[in-house]
Amino acid sequence: MTEENEKTDAATDRRTLPDHPVRIALLDLLAELGTVTSTQAAARLGHSSGLCSFHLRQLARHGLIEEAPHGGGRIRPWRLRWDDPRSAARATARTVSAELFLTPDEADELAERVRALAAPYAHRAAHPEGASRWTLDAAFRPAP
């Protein structure tokens, strides 16, 4: 199969991927977190890691997601796939995902620091040239 045929097949696969509640939930989770492993997805969605792994591979096969860079080993983080490589770099640069071990007081402090960091951008009197509207969503909650 030629490279051109592979690109066409991937585009066709993307259009024909059937809706499935687990796949939709995985795409939503990736949009929220930036990167996720099948184990993390399973914990968040309440499914088995095997089921999440299967559907993540199907989404990758259909060109919707891709493996995120990682240090090797058994951990396979996934991320949304962007058609424009420049868009991917911009989106990845703005995505934050971390597993933290915090006391309740530290979680409160971190939430306040994030609010303080965003405040100068949220309360501008005028928008700078070239600015577009963005939404910052930061949720600090105990992991299951």
Residue frames as qw, qx, qy, qz and C-alpha x, y, z in Angstrom:
[[0.000, 0.890, 0.456, 0.000, 0.00, 0.00, 0.00],
 [0.418, 0.462, -0.034, 0.781, 1.41, 3.40, -0.91],
 [0.198, -0.203, -0.447, 0.848, 1.75, 6.30, 1.51],
 [0.300, -0.054, -0.196, -0.932, -1.02, 8.17, -0.35],
 [0.600, -0.268, -0.667, -0.352, -3.37, 5.18, 0.00],
 [0.458, -0.267, -0.688, 0.496, -2.58, 4.93, 3.72],
 [0.022, 0.109, 0.216, -0.970, -3.49, 8.61, 4.20],
 [0.483, -0.119, -0.407, -0.767, -6.73, 8.13, 2.27],
 [0.603, -0.258, -0.754, -0.032, -7.57, 4.99, 4.25],
 [0.293, -0.217, -0.578, 0.731, -6.93, 6.80, 7.55],
 [0.228, 0.035, -0.004, -0.973, -9.20, 9.66, 6.47],
 [0.596, -0.172, -0.577, -0.531, -11.91, 7.19, 5.45],
 [0.524, -0.232, -0.765, 0.295, -11.52, 5.26, 8.71],
 [0.079, -0.109, -0.408, 0.903, -11.88, 8.49, 10.68],
 [0.434, -0.040, -0.183, -0.881, -15.17, 9.30, 8.96],
 [0.714, -0.123, -0.570, -0.388, -16.56, 5.79, 9.37],
 [0.207, 0.099, -0.819, 0.526, -15.58, 5.13, 12.99],
 [0.435, -0.570, -0.612, -0.333, -18.84, 4.12, 14.66],
 [0.311, -0.626, 0.269, -0.663, -20.03, 5.95, 17.74],
 [0.713, -0.214, -0.646, 0.170, -19.40, 4.03, 20.93],
 [0.434, -0.873, -0.105, -0.195, -19.97, 5.36, 24.44],
 [0.775, -0.460, 0.095, 0.423, -16.52, 4.25, 25.70],
 [0.576, 0.268, 0.239, 0.734, -14.77, 5.86, 22.71],
 [0.034, -0.815, -0.214, -0.537, -16.68, 9.10, 23.16],
 [0.623, -0.780, -0.039, 0.030, -15.84, 9.10, 26.89],
 [0.778, -0.190, 0.153, 0.579, -12.16, 8.47, 26.08],
 [0.376, 0.527, 0.230, 0.727, -12.07, 11.37, 23.60],
 [0.300, -0.873, -0.149, -0.355, -13.70, 13.64, 26.19],
 [0.762, -0.597, 0.030, 0.247, -11.20, 12.51, 28.81],
 [0.684, 0.087, 0.190, 0.699, -8.26, 13.17, 26.48],
 [0.124, 0.730, 0.209, 0.639, -9.64, 16.63, 25.72],
 [0.516, -0.835, -0.080, -0.175, -9.86, 17.28, 29.46],
 [0.759, -0.572, 0.199, 0.239, -6.54, 15.83, 30.59],
 [0.185, 0.814, -0.485, -0.261, -4.29, 16.09, 27.53],
 [0.434, 0.331, -0.835, -0.067, -2.76, 12.64, 27.90],
 [0.759, -0.283, 0.350, -0.470, -4.06, 9.46, 29.49],
 [0.077, 0.264, -0.957, -0.092, -3.05, 5.81, 29.81],
 [0.573, -0.247, -0.664, -0.412, -5.55, 2.97, 29.67],
 [0.455, -0.288, -0.718, 0.442, -5.11, 2.44, 33.43],
 [0.004, -0.177, -0.256, 0.950, -5.83, 6.12, 34.17],
 [0.425, -0.076, -0.408, -0.805, -8.82, 6.06, 31.81],
 [0.543, -0.264, -0.793, -0.086, -10.15, 2.92, 33.47],
 [0.289, -0.291, -0.612, 0.676, -9.93, 4.50, 36.91],
 [0.139, 0.174, 0.056, -0.973, -11.70, 7.67, 35.76],
 [0.507, 0.034, -0.438, -0.741, -14.38, 6.00, 33.61],
 [0.673, -0.159, 0.543, -0.478, -15.09, 2.90, 35.70],
 [0.903, 0.341, -0.178, -0.193, -14.17, 0.37, 33.00],
 [0.885, -0.262, 0.227, 0.311, -11.40, -2.22, 32.87],
 [0.143, -0.717, 0.428, 0.531, -7.98, -1.14, 31.63],
 [0.410, 0.027, 0.821, 0.396, -8.21, -3.85, 28.96],
 [0.317, 0.737, 0.595, 0.043, -11.43, -2.40, 27.57],
 [0.010, 0.940, -0.033, -0.341, -9.99, 1.13, 27.62],
 [0.353, -0.469, 0.634, 0.504, -6.78, -0.11, 25.99],
 [0.448, 0.339, 0.771, 0.298, -8.77, -1.77, 23.19],
 [0.235, 0.880, 0.413, -0.006, -10.79, 1.36, 22.47],
 [0.179, -0.840, 0.259, 0.442, -7.71, 3.61, 22.66],
 [0.407, -0.204, 0.731, 0.509, -6.02, 1.42, 20.04],
 [0.368, 0.592, 0.689, 0.200, -9.15, 1.59, 17.87],
 [0.063, 0.958, 0.148, -0.237, -9.21, 5.38, 18.12],
 [0.282, -0.642, 0.506, 0.502, -5.52, 5.44, 17.12],
 [0.466, 0.132, 0.788, 0.380, -6.17, 3.08, 14.22],
 [0.267, 0.771, 0.555, 0.161, -8.81, 5.49, 12.96],
 [0.426, 0.405, 0.052, 0.807, -6.47, 8.47, 13.25],
 [0.306, -0.847, -0.248, -0.356, -8.17, 10.29, 16.12],
 [0.541, -0.802, 0.254, -0.004, -5.47, 9.82, 18.75],
 [0.690, 0.505, -0.458, 0.242, -1.79, 8.90, 18.88],
 [0.783, -0.363, -0.304, 0.403, 0.75, 7.69, 21.41],
 [0.107, -0.979, 0.134, -0.107, 2.24, 10.57, 23.36],
 [0.476, 0.556, -0.586, 0.348, 6.02, 10.70, 23.81],
 [0.777, -0.588, 0.113, -0.195, 7.12, 8.65, 26.80],
 [0.145, -0.723, 0.674, -0.030, 10.21, 7.12, 28.31],
 [0.475, 0.217, -0.839, -0.153, 9.44, 3.59, 27.20],
 [0.182, -0.034, 0.854, -0.486, 8.36, 0.71, 29.37],
 [0.054, 0.397, 0.912, 0.092, 4.83, -0.59, 29.61],
 [0.108, 0.668, 0.391, -0.624, 3.17, 2.79, 30.16],
 [0.283, 0.308, 0.588, 0.692, 1.53, 4.01, 26.93],
 [0.118, 0.572, 0.343, -0.736, 0.09, 7.50, 27.24],
 [0.333, 0.507, 0.653, 0.453, -2.25, 8.63, 24.47],
 [0.015, 0.483, 0.124, -0.867, -3.17, 12.11, 23.24],
 [0.560, 0.709, 0.335, -0.267, -5.53, 13.62, 20.70],
 [0.575, 0.057, 0.478, 0.661, -4.11, 13.72, 17.19],
 [0.194, 0.794, 0.083, -0.571, -4.04, 17.03, 15.38],
 [0.762, 0.536, 0.296, 0.211, -3.93, 17.18, 11.58],
 [0.306, 0.868, -0.175, 0.351, -1.79, 20.31, 11.59],
 [0.759, -0.081, -0.412, 0.498, 1.53, 19.56, 13.38],
 [0.133, 0.355, -0.223, 0.898, 1.79, 23.22, 14.39],
 [0.598, -0.490, -0.118, -0.623, -1.59, 22.96, 16.13],
 [0.879, -0.251, -0.392, 0.103, -0.42, 19.88, 17.99],
 [0.531, 0.129, -0.367, 0.753, 2.65, 21.70, 19.29],
 [0.180, -0.411, 0.100, -0.888, 0.53, 24.64, 20.42],
 [0.757, -0.416, -0.225, -0.451, -2.09, 22.44, 22.09],
 [0.842, -0.133, -0.426, 0.302, 0.45, 20.21, 23.78],
 [0.346, 0.272, -0.328, 0.836, 2.33, 23.22, 25.10],
 [0.347, -0.373, 0.110, -0.854, -0.86, 24.38, 26.82],
 [0.828, -0.285, -0.396, -0.275, -1.92, 21.07, 28.31],
 [0.080, -0.503, 0.705, -0.493, -1.13, 20.28, 31.92],
 [0.883, -0.230, -0.301, -0.276, -1.69, 16.88, 33.42],
 [0.188, 0.466, -0.737, 0.452, -0.17, 15.66, 36.67],
 [0.752, -0.440, -0.488, -0.056, -0.81, 13.16, 39.40],
 [0.035, 0.613, -0.417, 0.670, -0.08, 14.91, 42.67],
 [0.596, -0.377, -0.663, 0.251, 0.13, 13.82, 46.28],
 [0.014, -0.486, 0.111, -0.867, -1.25, 16.72, 48.31],
 [0.087, -0.334, -0.743, 0.574, -2.62, 17.43, 51.74],
 [0.094, 0.800, 0.589, 0.063, -5.97, 19.26, 51.78],
 [0.186, -0.858, -0.012, 0.478, -4.16, 22.49, 52.70],
 [0.325, -0.317, 0.577, 0.679, -1.72, 22.03, 49.79],
 [0.250, 0.469, 0.757, 0.379, -4.63, 21.44, 47.39],
 [0.020, -0.911, -0.373, 0.175, -6.25, 24.68, 48.60],
 [0.284, -0.706, 0.258, 0.595, -2.96, 26.54, 48.18],
 [0.351, -0.020, 0.710, 0.610, -2.42, 25.17, 44.68],
 [0.180, 0.699, 0.664, 0.193, -5.97, 26.11, 43.62],
 [0.114, -0.923, -0.154, 0.334, -5.44, 29.66, 44.93],
 [0.344, -0.502, 0.459, 0.647, -2.12, 29.95, 43.09],
 [0.317, 0.297, 0.745, 0.506, -3.76, 28.87, 39.82],
 [0.053, 0.871, 0.489, -0.021, -6.53, 31.45, 40.37],
 [0.243, -0.834, 0.098, 0.486, -3.91, 34.14, 41.05],
 [0.410, -0.199, 0.622, 0.637, -1.94, 33.14, 37.97],
 [0.235, 0.493, 0.723, 0.423, -5.01, 33.44, 35.72],
 [0.056, -0.798, -0.443, 0.404, -6.41, 36.64, 37.28],
 [0.107, -0.563, 0.224, 0.788, -4.32, 39.19, 35.30],
 [0.032, 0.008, 0.770, 0.637, -5.50, 37.63, 32.02],
 [0.041, -0.550, -0.833, -0.045, -9.15, 37.34, 33.08],
 [0.116, -0.833, -0.410, 0.352, -9.58, 40.93, 34.26],
 [0.380, -0.035, 0.290, 0.877, -8.02, 42.95, 31.45],
 [0.248, 0.618, 0.233, -0.708, -9.65, 46.22, 30.50],
 [0.584, 0.632, -0.252, -0.442, -8.81, 45.63, 26.82],
 [0.935, 0.034, 0.333, 0.117, -7.85, 42.57, 24.81],
 [0.275, -0.572, 0.513, 0.578, -4.42, 42.58, 23.14],
 [0.547, 0.542, -0.388, -0.507, -4.12, 42.47, 19.36],
 [0.508, 0.287, -0.797, -0.160, -4.48, 38.87, 18.13],
 [0.256, -0.134, 0.811, -0.508, -6.01, 37.61, 21.39],
 [0.561, -0.177, -0.637, -0.499, -8.66, 34.89, 21.19],
 [0.662, -0.454, 0.221, -0.554, -10.97, 33.59, 23.89],
 [0.464, 0.193, -0.851, 0.150, -9.67, 30.65, 25.91],
 [0.747, -0.534, -0.069, -0.391, -11.14, 28.69, 28.80],
 [0.179, 0.430, -0.801, 0.377, -9.03, 27.55, 31.74],
 [0.851, -0.346, -0.173, -0.355, -10.40, 24.49, 33.52],
 [0.267, 0.392, -0.788, 0.392, -8.45, 23.27, 36.51],
 [0.802, -0.419, -0.150, -0.398, -9.97, 20.66, 38.79],
 [0.135, 0.411, -0.813, 0.390, -8.24, 19.38, 41.89],
 [0.828, -0.259, 0.024, -0.497, -9.98, 16.33, 43.26],
 [0.527, -0.410, 0.741, -0.069, -8.92, 13.17, 45.03],
 [0.405, 0.296, -0.768, -0.398, -8.09, 10.35, 42.65],
 [0.884, -0.184, -0.091, -0.421, -10.25, 7.23, 42.90]]
